[in-house]
Amino acid sequence: MVPVVIESTSRGERAFDIYSRLLRERIVCVNGPIDDHLSNLIVAQLLYLESENPEKPISLYINSPGGVVTAGLAIYDTMQYIRCPVGTLAVGQAASMASLLLAAGEAGQRRSLPHSRVMVHQPSGGARGQATDIAIAAKEILKMRELLNGLYVKHTGQTAQRVEEVLERDFFMSAPEAREFGIVDEVIEQRPAGEAEALLASAAAAKLF
């Protein structure tokens, strides 16, 4: 069940689901496995917020075990495509493809809550059918691994050799370890004061039901 927010205005009261209310504050949530459906929703929200104000930052809150690589890359490419700076925040976990989205946030605005976990690894997949089809699938997944390794190198500042070594198997990191690796810029326990004041002012008329 999705909570509903009742907001009082000069014209009366309006009801929003909680995610629509957060969208008004330019907060987009990546919750759960990343599949084509979730990817389409996130891409649409990012494009909408850019159309509203192309200069104003967007906050991407991530709590995801990862998912389909191509679905994640659609979100990644949209983050790079739009003009709005996109800050990222790990809330709970950012694993697999979700860790790349976390790392791809605006420089200086990639954050993690203190007890979030981050996990990186190489892409995985399966193939069935004729030997030729299996060979084609294997070649494609190797190309995808090379692509993803390059993106981690770009956003973390690690060497290609280090990234390849780390992504060879599931590699789990605490929030401070993710900061050391270059996936996030800082670990925070509380919302920065300026952001908190702005959010409180905006939400003063809202009531949660």
TIDREN-807826 format. One record per residue (C-alpha): residue in three letters; x, y, z. Coordinates in steps of 0.2 Angstrom, whole numbers, plus 5000, padded with zeros to 4 digits. Layout:
BEGIN
{code: Ala	xx: X	yy: Y	zz: Z}
...
***
This chain:
BEGIN
{code: Met	xx: 5000	yy: 5000	zz: 5000}
{code: Val	xx: 5007	yy: 5017	zz: 4995}
{code: Pro	xx: 5004	yy: 5031	zz: 5008}
{code: Val	xx: 4994	yy: 5046	zz: 5003}
{code: Val	xx: 4999	yy: 5064	zz: 5007}
{code: Ile	xx: 4985	yy: 5077	zz: 5010}
{code: Glu	xx: 4991	yy: 5094	zz: 5006}
{code: Ser	xx: 4981	yy: 5110	zz: 5011}
{code: Thr	xx: 4981	yy: 5124	zz: 4998}
{code: Ser	xx: 4971	yy: 5140	zz: 4996}
{code: Arg	xx: 4959	yy: 5130	zz: 4985}
{code: Gly	xx: 4956	yy: 5116	zz: 4998}
{code: Glu	xx: 4965	yy: 5100	zz: 5000}
{code: Arg	xx: 4973	yy: 5089	zz: 4987}
{code: Ala	xx: 4978	yy: 5071	zz: 4989}
{code: Phe	xx: 4995	yy: 5064	zz: 4982}
{code: Asp	xx: 5003	yy: 5047	zz: 4983}
{code: Ile	xx: 5019	yy: 5049	zz: 4993}
{code: Tyr	xx: 5030	yy: 5046	zz: 4977}
{code: Ser	xx: 5021	yy: 5060	zz: 4968}
{code: Arg	xx: 5023	yy: 5072	zz: 4983}
{code: Leu	xx: 5042	yy: 5068	zz: 4983}
{code: Leu	xx: 5043	yy: 5071	zz: 4965}
{code: Arg	xx: 5037	yy: 5089	zz: 4968}
{code: Glu	xx: 5053	yy: 5091	zz: 4979}
{code: Arg	xx: 5063	yy: 5084	zz: 4964}
{code: Ile	xx: 5066	yy: 5067	zz: 4973}
{code: Val	xx: 5066	yy: 5051	zz: 4963}
{code: Cys	xx: 5066	yy: 5034	zz: 4971}
{code: Val	xx: 5075	yy: 5019	zz: 4963}
{code: Asn	xx: 5067	yy: 5006	zz: 4975}
{code: Gly	xx: 5068	yy: 4987	zz: 4971}
{code: Pro	xx: 5075	yy: 4977	zz: 4956}
{code: Ile	xx: 5079	yy: 4987	zz: 4941}
{code: Asp	xx: 5069	yy: 4981	zz: 4927}
{code: Asp	xx: 5062	yy: 4989	zz: 4911}
{code: His	xx: 5046	yy: 4995	zz: 4920}
{code: Leu	xx: 5055	yy: 5003	zz: 4934}
{code: Ser	xx: 5068	yy: 5010	zz: 4922}
{code: Asn	xx: 5054	yy: 5018	zz: 4911}
{code: Leu	xx: 5047	yy: 5026	zz: 4926}
{code: Ile	xx: 5063	yy: 5033	zz: 4932}
{code: Val	xx: 5068	yy: 5040	zz: 4915}
{code: Ala	xx: 5051	yy: 5048	zz: 4913}
{code: Gln	xx: 5053	yy: 5057	zz: 4930}
{code: Leu	xx: 5070	yy: 5063	zz: 4926}
{code: Leu	xx: 5064	yy: 5070	zz: 4909}
{code: Tyr	xx: 5049	yy: 5078	zz: 4917}
{code: Leu	xx: 5060	yy: 5087	zz: 4931}
{code: Glu	xx: 5072	yy: 5093	zz: 4917}
{code: Ser	xx: 5057	yy: 5101	zz: 4908}
{code: Glu	xx: 5051	yy: 5109	zz: 4924}
{code: Asn	xx: 5068	yy: 5117	zz: 4928}
{code: Pro	xx: 5084	yy: 5112	zz: 4918}
{code: Glu	xx: 5095	yy: 5120	zz: 4931}
{code: Lys	xx: 5088	yy: 5114	zz: 4947}
{code: Pro	xx: 5096	yy: 5098	zz: 4955}
{code: Ile	xx: 5088	yy: 5081	zz: 4956}
{code: Ser	xx: 5090	yy: 5069	zz: 4971}
{code: Leu	xx: 5090	yy: 5051	zz: 4966}
{code: Tyr	xx: 5087	yy: 5040	zz: 4981}
{code: Ile	xx: 5093	yy: 5022	zz: 4978}
{code: Asn	xx: 5088	yy: 5006	zz: 4988}
{code: Ser	xx: 5090	yy: 4992	zz: 4975}
{code: Pro	xx: 5098	yy: 4975	zz: 4973}
{code: Gly	xx: 5102	yy: 4979	zz: 4955}
{code: Gly	xx: 5094	yy: 4970	zz: 4940}
{code: Val	xx: 5094	yy: 4971	zz: 4921}
{code: Val	xx: 5109	yy: 4979	zz: 4914}
{code: Thr	xx: 5101	yy: 4987	zz: 4899}
{code: Ala	xx: 5087	yy: 4994	zz: 4910}
{code: Gly	xx: 5100	yy: 5001	zz: 4922}
{code: Leu	xx: 5110	yy: 5009	zz: 4907}
{code: Ala	xx: 5094	yy: 5018	zz: 4901}
{code: Ile	xx: 5093	yy: 5027	zz: 4918}
{code: Tyr	xx: 5112	yy: 5030	zz: 4918}
{code: Asp	xx: 5112	yy: 5037	zz: 4900}
{code: Thr	xx: 5097	yy: 5048	zz: 4905}
{code: Met	xx: 5106	yy: 5055	zz: 4920}
{code: Gln	xx: 5121	yy: 5060	zz: 4909}
{code: Tyr	xx: 5109	yy: 5067	zz: 4896}
{code: Ile	xx: 5098	yy: 5079	zz: 4905}
{code: Arg	xx: 5105	yy: 5096	zz: 4910}
{code: Cys	xx: 5100	yy: 5095	zz: 4928}
{code: Pro	xx: 5113	yy: 5089	zz: 4941}
{code: Val	xx: 5108	yy: 5073	zz: 4948}
{code: Gly	xx: 5114	yy: 5069	zz: 4966}
{code: Thr	xx: 5113	yy: 5051	zz: 4972}
{code: Leu	xx: 5110	yy: 5044	zz: 4989}
{code: Ala	xx: 5112	yy: 5026	zz: 4995}
{code: Val	xx: 5098	yy: 5021	zz: 5007}
{code: Gly	xx: 5099	yy: 5003	zz: 5012}
{code: Gln	xx: 5108	yy: 4995	zz: 4998}
{code: Ala	xx: 5115	yy: 4999	zz: 4981}
{code: Ala	xx: 5121	yy: 4983	zz: 4973}
{code: Ser	xx: 5126	yy: 4977	zz: 4955}
{code: Met	xx: 5118	yy: 4990	zz: 4942}
{code: Ala	xx: 5112	yy: 5001	zz: 4956}
{code: Ser	xx: 5130	yy: 5004	zz: 4962}
{code: Leu	xx: 5134	yy: 5011	zz: 4945}
{code: Leu	xx: 5119	yy: 5023	zz: 4946}
{code: Leu	xx: 5126	yy: 5028	zz: 4963}
{code: Ala	xx: 5143	yy: 5031	zz: 4957}
{code: Ala	xx: 5136	yy: 5041	zz: 4942}
{code: Gly	xx: 5129	yy: 5055	zz: 4952}
{code: Glu	xx: 5135	yy: 5073	zz: 4951}
{code: Ala	xx: 5153	yy: 5075	zz: 4957}
{code: Gly	xx: 5152	yy: 5080	zz: 4976}
{code: Gln	xx: 5134	yy: 5075	zz: 4977}
{code: Arg	xx: 5136	yy: 5056	zz: 4978}
{code: Arg	xx: 5131	yy: 5051	zz: 4996}
{code: Ser	xx: 5127	yy: 5036	zz: 5007}
{code: Leu	xx: 5119	yy: 5034	zz: 5023}
{code: Pro	xx: 5130	yy: 5026	zz: 5036}
{code: His	xx: 5123	yy: 5008	zz: 5036}
{code: Ser	xx: 5120	yy: 5006	zz: 5018}
{code: Arg	xx: 5129	yy: 4992	zz: 5008}
{code: Val	xx: 5136	yy: 4993	zz: 4991}
{code: Met	xx: 5140	yy: 4978	zz: 4980}
{code: Val	xx: 5149	yy: 4978	zz: 4963}
{code: His	xx: 5152	yy: 4963	zz: 4952}
{code: Gln	xx: 5153	yy: 4958	zz: 4933}
{code: Pro	xx: 5138	yy: 4956	zz: 4923}
{code: Ser	xx: 5130	yy: 4938	zz: 4923}
{code: Gly	xx: 5118	yy: 4930	zz: 4911}
{code: Gly	xx: 5113	yy: 4913	zz: 4903}
{code: Ala	xx: 5112	yy: 4906	zz: 4886}
{code: Arg	xx: 5103	yy: 4892	zz: 4878}
{code: Gly	xx: 5101	yy: 4885	zz: 4861}
{code: Gln	xx: 5114	yy: 4880	zz: 4847}
{code: Ala	xx: 5132	yy: 4882	zz: 4850}
{code: Thr	xx: 5133	yy: 4897	zz: 4839}
{code: Asp	xx: 5120	yy: 4906	zz: 4849}
{code: Ile	xx: 5129	yy: 4902	zz: 4865}
{code: Ala	xx: 5145	yy: 4909	zz: 4858}
{code: Ile	xx: 5136	yy: 4925	zz: 4852}
{code: Ala	xx: 5129	yy: 4927	zz: 4870}
{code: Ala	xx: 5146	yy: 4925	zz: 4878}
{code: Lys	xx: 5154	yy: 4937	zz: 4866}
{code: Glu	xx: 5140	yy: 4950	zz: 4870}
{code: Ile	xx: 5142	yy: 4948	zz: 4889}
{code: Leu	xx: 5161	yy: 4950	zz: 4888}
{code: Lys	xx: 5158	yy: 4967	zz: 4878}
{code: Met	xx: 5146	yy: 4972	zz: 4892}
{code: Arg	xx: 5158	yy: 4968	zz: 4905}
{code: Glu	xx: 5171	yy: 4979	zz: 4896}
{code: Leu	xx: 5159	yy: 4993	zz: 4895}
{code: Leu	xx: 5153	yy: 4993	zz: 4913}
{code: Asn	xx: 5172	yy: 4992	zz: 4919}
{code: Gly	xx: 5175	yy: 5007	zz: 4909}
{code: Leu	xx: 5161	yy: 5017	zz: 4917}
{code: Tyr	xx: 5167	yy: 5012	zz: 4935}
{code: Val	xx: 5184	yy: 5018	zz: 4930}
{code: Lys	xx: 5177	yy: 5034	zz: 4924}
{code: His	xx: 5166	yy: 5038	zz: 4940}
{code: Thr	xx: 5177	yy: 5031	zz: 4953}
{code: Gly	xx: 5195	yy: 5036	zz: 4948}
{code: Gln	xx: 5201	yy: 5018	zz: 4950}
{code: Thr	xx: 5213	yy: 5010	zz: 4938}
{code: Ala	xx: 5206	yy: 4998	zz: 4925}
{code: Gln	xx: 5216	yy: 4984	zz: 4932}
{code: Arg	xx: 5209	yy: 4988	zz: 4950}
{code: Val	xx: 5191	yy: 4989	zz: 4944}
{code: Glu	xx: 5193	yy: 4972	zz: 4934}
{code: Glu	xx: 5200	yy: 4964	zz: 4950}
{code: Val	xx: 5187	yy: 4970	zz: 4961}
{code: Leu	xx: 5172	yy: 4966	zz: 4949}
{code: Glu	xx: 5178	yy: 4948	zz: 4946}
{code: Arg	xx: 5167	yy: 4942	zz: 4960}
{code: Asp	xx: 5154	yy: 4949	zz: 4971}
{code: Phe	xx: 5163	yy: 4963	zz: 4981}
{code: Phe	xx: 5153	yy: 4971	zz: 4996}
{code: Met	xx: 5158	yy: 4987	zz: 5004}
{code: Ser	xx: 5152	yy: 4997	zz: 5019}
{code: Ala	xx: 5148	yy: 5015	zz: 5016}
{code: Pro	xx: 5165	yy: 5021	zz: 5021}
{code: Glu	xx: 5173	yy: 5008	zz: 5010}
{code: Ala	xx: 5162	yy: 5014	zz: 4996}
{code: Arg	xx: 5169	yy: 5032	zz: 4999}
{code: Glu	xx: 5187	yy: 5026	zz: 4999}
{code: Phe	xx: 5184	yy: 5016	zz: 4982}
{code: Gly	xx: 5176	yy: 5032	zz: 4974}
{code: Ile	xx: 5158	yy: 5026	zz: 4972}
{code: Val	xx: 5152	yy: 5040	zz: 4984}
{code: Asp	xx: 5159	yy: 5056	zz: 4990}
{code: Glu	xx: 5153	yy: 5057	zz: 5007}
{code: Val	xx: 5144	yy: 5047	zz: 5021}
{code: Ile	xx: 5131	yy: 5057	zz: 5030}
{code: Glu	xx: 5120	yy: 5054	zz: 5045}
{code: Gln	xx: 5109	yy: 5069	zz: 5043}
{code: Arg	xx: 5102	yy: 5079	zz: 5029}
{code: Pro	xx: 5113	yy: 5095	zz: 5027}
{code: Ala	xx: 5105	yy: 5110	zz: 5035}
{code: Gly	xx: 5101	yy: 5120	zz: 5020}
{code: Glu	xx: 5092	yy: 5105	zz: 5012}
{code: Ala	xx: 5082	yy: 5102	zz: 5028}
{code: Glu	xx: 5076	yy: 5119	zz: 5029}
{code: Ala	xx: 5070	yy: 5120	zz: 5011}
{code: Leu	xx: 5061	yy: 5103	zz: 5013}
{code: Leu	xx: 5053	yy: 5108	zz: 5029}
{code: Ala	xx: 5047	yy: 5125	zz: 5021}
{code: Ser	xx: 5040	yy: 5116	zz: 5006}
{code: Ala	xx: 5031	yy: 5102	zz: 5016}
{code: Ala	xx: 5024	yy: 5113	zz: 5030}
{code: Ala	xx: 5006	yy: 5112	zz: 5023}
{code: Ala	xx: 5007	yy: 5093	zz: 5019}
{code: Lys	xx: 4999	yy: 5079	zz: 5030}
{code: Leu	xx: 5003	yy: 5061	zz: 5029}
{code: Phe	xx: 4989	yy: 5048	zz: 5030}
***
